Amino acid sequence: MKKQVKIIGCGVSGLTTGIVLLGEGYDVEIITEKLPQDTTSSKAAAVWFPYEVNPRDKAEIWGKVSFLKFLECCSDKDSGVSMVPLTVLIEKEEDAWWINALPKGEMRKGSATELPEAFPLGYIMEVPLVETQLYLNYLLKRFKSLSGKVIQRKITSLTEFDDEDTIVVNCTGLSSRELLNDQELYPIHGQIIKAKPQAQVSCILADFPFGETRDRLAYVVPRKDCLVLGGTSIKGEEEDRPNPDLIAGIIERCKAIEGNITDIEIQSVEVGLRPGRFEIRLERAGNVIHNYGHGGGGFTVSWGCAAEVLKLVQEIG
Ligand SMILES: Cc1cc2nc3c(=O)[nH]c(=O)nc-3n(C[C@H](O)[C@H](O)[C@H](O)COP(=O)(O)OP(=O)(O)OC[C@H]3O[C@@H](n4cnc5c(N)ncnc54)[C@H](O)[C@@H]3O)c2cc1C
């Protein structure tokens, strides 16, 4: 008989891992402090793009696996996943390492008429748009429909599972800093504005930082519920309340890369702390498998990482 699996965490990593393991016949329970709508995952825009996610060679593989899985999700109208044209602006050709993570034929160079005058270098591609406000509920429903259970409580130490004949998968994101005392983890502050949708606006991001401190970003993601304007990428910043002083700069940068944006009607301003790490921790330590530290690309690599967890679970039993 297969062992029981307890997954800690109910963000995109925990839910995706749970669905993959249930699909292989494992009995899976998620234990989580917060439900999906209160996680960092709920703050993501989210488009398929491996931003601040390492190591790159693995992100390429995990990103590609996830891309193809998201394509499958598109056929379910309740998933919140659709394919959209995305323009990625770059400073130098060699910065576009993520090209290798795209399935072949998904990308082409943008022409002068397609790109903003001030940013003449970039690629245009079709990528999955993962509308987190719909997708996390969709994952949760899918997990439960496969008989997965969710228990809401905080785990203070993984040692509580030492005596149990179970496999534990740690998907606690940035909280692994406290849970495991993992000092390699750090927050990457991301502030976004959710504005009233504007039909004429397209999906575009600048894959380079702005400003003196190089911790300002520009990205525009049109969703059904809102127009997401981002953002920031402040490493080590722990503050998770929105900073009003950052709002004008975000709007200015977004307008600079997407000239079709007109008057912004702000619905909300939100902050999420991305779980930064020099590399994703995806490894086995005894009967515990760690899957955290996905930086700014947790959705982008989610299915690939879950497939990797499955391999490690199968090693145990
Ligand atoms: C502004 C912003 C924009 C982003 N845009 C994108 C994007 O466009 N594309 C993309 O791919 N990624 C994007 N990301 C990154 C992405 O959101 C993260 O990489 C991803 O959400 C990490 O997911 P996770 O499930 O590992 O962690 P989380 O979503 O943080 O989930 C962790 C879970 O663990 C639980 N937990 C933690 N500690 C404990 C404990 N002690 N006991 C019990 N449960 C616990 C929590 O309650 C939670 O359920 C963005 C992030 C931000 C902030």
The ligand as a Gaussian input file, in Angstrom:
#p B3LYP/6-31G(d) Opt

LIG

0 1
 C        3.355000      40.804000      -6.815000
 C        3.690000      39.403000      -7.240000
 C        3.548000      39.046000      -8.576000
 C        3.865000      37.755000      -8.980000
 N        3.692000      37.424000     -10.300000
 C        3.976000      36.166000     -10.707000
 C        3.767000      35.796000     -12.061000
 O        3.309000      36.599000     -12.877000
 N        4.084000      34.505000     -12.431000
 C        4.580000      33.594000     -11.542000
 O        4.849000      32.466000     -11.934000
 N        4.786000      33.921000     -10.245000
 C        4.502000      35.184000      -9.813000
 N        4.718000      35.530000      -8.508000
 C        5.413000      34.572000      -7.606000
 C        4.478000      33.569000      -6.990000
 O        3.364000      34.230000      -6.444000
 C        5.194000      32.750000      -5.901000
 O        6.382000      32.199000      -6.407000
 C        4.293000      31.619000      -5.434000
 O        3.050000      32.144000      -5.031000
 C        4.881000      30.786000      -4.295000
 O        3.896000      29.842000      -3.983000
 P        4.007000      28.832000      -2.788000
 O        2.817000      27.962000      -2.858000
 O        5.342000      28.189000      -2.803000
 O        3.953000      29.746000      -1.472000
 P        2.687000      30.554000      -0.806000
 O        1.726000      31.013000      -1.822000
 O        3.311000      31.556000       0.091000
 O        1.993000      29.442000       0.073000
 C        2.583000      28.962000       1.251000
 C        1.549000      28.141000       2.008000
 O        2.166000      27.550000       3.145000
 C        1.374000      27.781000       4.294000
 N        2.233000      27.804000       5.463000
 C        3.345000      28.549000       5.648000
 N        3.889000      28.263000       6.858000
 C        3.090000      27.327000       7.419000
 C        3.127000      26.636000       8.675000
 N        4.094000      26.857000       9.557000
 N        2.143000      25.744000       8.942000
 C        1.148000      25.509000       8.059000
 N        1.079000      26.135000       6.859000
 C        2.034000      27.033000       6.551000
 C        0.735000      29.138000       4.028000
 O       -0.375000      29.341000       4.883000
 C        0.373000      28.969000       2.563000
 O       -0.821000      28.235000       2.443000
 C        4.367000      36.804000      -8.054000
 C        4.476000      37.161000      -6.710000
 C        4.148000      38.448000      -6.299000
 C        4.270000      38.805000      -4.850000

